[in-house]
Amino acid sequence: MIDVTGQISAVERRIGDRTLPAGQARVLTIAQTYDAPVADVFDACTNPERIPRWFLPVDGDLSLGGRYQLEGNAGGTVERCDPPHGFAATWEFGDEVSWIEVRLREAGPGRTRFELEHTAHVDDQRWAEYGPGAVGIGWDLALVGLASHFATDGTGVDPAAAPEWMASPDGLRLVTESSRRWTTASVDAGTPPDEAHAAGERVTAFYTGAPTP
């Protein structure tokens, strides 16, 4: 199975902000390097036959300007496509619209740095309640799927078994450690430590089913 400690340590996480025409937005960035060529990672992220092998089933048109829908999750429009170096799309869930951008670059022979940036307008009240972990933990879990997809030794988490794995001690530990790392990133970005830690505890409880602090 997945090496939780190794996976958590392999991921980079940071929080920033950006001014958009509609106002101030928060920017969450998550990155990991994989033992796979850039073209292969790009294909894994854009080929509708491969995406369900590590993430979620997807319907729609994944070409430039097309609309996509992830099963039980977000949908949106492909706004930019620069094969094999990355793409950008809207990320629409319910009545909220945010934006994702994936950037890929060579990180040595046969290795690729995957970087995802998620930009969203988040009001101060919601940020204070859950912090970046509300979104960041979900992306950490997606990177677990991608790491499993490229694991050459057959280890990792099969998407079909992901719900069961999430409830296992390893799954709960990964979520808890992910929340702690996002709390640290939030403090590094300037969030008062007490506020960041309280939000981290609440989002950990939400994901793990533990009593809310």
Residue pairs with C-beta under 8 A, 6 or more apart in sequence:
1 155
1 156
1 157
1 165
1 170
2 144
2 147
2 148
2 155
2 156
2 157
2 170
2 174
3 155
4 170
4 173
4 174
4 177
5 177
7 143
7 144
7 147
7 174
8 140
8 174
8 177
8 178
8 181
10 32
10 33
10 147
11 30
11 31
11 32
11 140
11 143
11 181
12 29
12 30
12 31
12 32
13 28
13 29
13 30
13 136
13 140
13 181
13 182
13 184
13 185
14 28
14 29
14 185
14 188
14 189
15 26
15 27
15 28
15 29
15 132
15 182
15 185
15 186
15 188
15 189
16 26
16 27
16 29
16 189
17 24
17 25
17 26
17 27
17 189
18 24
18 25
18 26
18 27
18 119
19 25
20 119
20 121
22 121
23 121
24 121
25 119
25 120
25 121
25 122
26 119
26 120
26 121
26 122
26 127
26 132
27 117
27 118
27 119
28 117
28 118
28 119
28 120
28 132
28 135
28 136
28 139
29 115
29 116
29 117
29 118
30 115
30 116
30 118
30 136
30 139
30 140
30 143
31 113
31 114
31 115
31 116
32 113
32 114
32 143
32 146
32 147
33 107
33 111
33 112
33 113
33 114
34 41
34 111
34 112
34 114
34 146
34 147
34 150
35 110
35 111
35 150
35 152
36 44
36 110
36 111
36 112
36 150
37 106
37 110
37 111
37 112
38 84
38 85
38 104
38 105
38 106
38 112
39 84
40 112
41 84
41 104
41 112
41 114
41 146
41 150
42 83
42 84
42 85
42 86
42 104
43 50
43 84
44 50
44 51
44 53
44 54
44 146
44 149
44 150
45 51
45 87
45 102
45 104
45 114
45 146
46 62
46 81
46 83
46 87
48 58
48 59
48 62
50 149
51 57
51 58
52 58
52 159
53 149
53 159
54 142
54 145
54 146
54 148
54 149
54 159
55 70
55 142
55 145
55 146
55 159
56 70
56 71
56 72
56 73
56 159
57 70
57 71
58 68
58 69
58 70
58 71
59 68
59 69
59 71
60 66
60 67
60 68
60 69
60 75
61 67
61 68
61 78
62 68
62 78
63 78
63 81
64 78
64 79
64 80
64 81
65 77
65 78
65 79
66 77
66 78
67 75
67 76
67 77
67 78
68 75
68 76
68 77
68 78
68 89
69 75
73 93
74 91
74 92
74 93
75 92
75 93
76 89
76 90
76 91
76 92
76 97
76 100
77 89
77 90
78 87
78 88
78 89
79 88
79 89
79 90
79 99
80 86
80 87
80 88
80 89
80 101
81 87
84 104
85 103
85 104
85 105
86 101
86 102
86 103
86 104
87 101
87 102
88 99
88 100
88 101
88 102
89 99
89 100
90 97
90 98
90 99
90 100
91 97
91 98
91 99
91 100
91 118
91 120
92 98
96 120
98 118
98 119
98 120
98 121
99 118
99 119
99 120
100 116
100 117
100 118
100 119
101 116
101 117
101 119
102 114
102 115
102 116
102 117
103 114
103 115
103 116
103 117
104 112
104 113
104 114
104 115
105 112
105 113
105 115
106 112
106 113
107 113
114 143
114 146
116 139
118 135
118 139
120 135
126 134
127 199
128 195
128 199
129 199
129 202
130 199
130 202
130 203
130 206
131 182
131 183
131 186
131 191
131 195
131 196
131 199
131 200
131 203
132 182
132 185
132 186
133 178
133 179
133 182
133 183
133 199
133 200
133 203
133 204
133 207
134 203
134 206
136 178
136 182
136 185
137 175
137 178
137 179
137 182
137 203
137 207
140 174
140 175
140 178
141 162
141 166
141 174
141 175
141 178
144 156
144 157
144 174
145 157
145 159
145 162
147 156
148 155
148 156
148 157
148 158
149 156
157 165
165 171
166 172
166 175
172 208
175 204
175 207
175 208
176 204
176 208
179 200
179 203
179 204
179 207
180 200
180 204
182 200
182 203
183 196
183 197
183 199
183 200
186 196
186 199
186 200
187 193
187 196
191 199
198 213
201 213
202 212
202 213
204 210
205 211
205 212
205 213
206 212
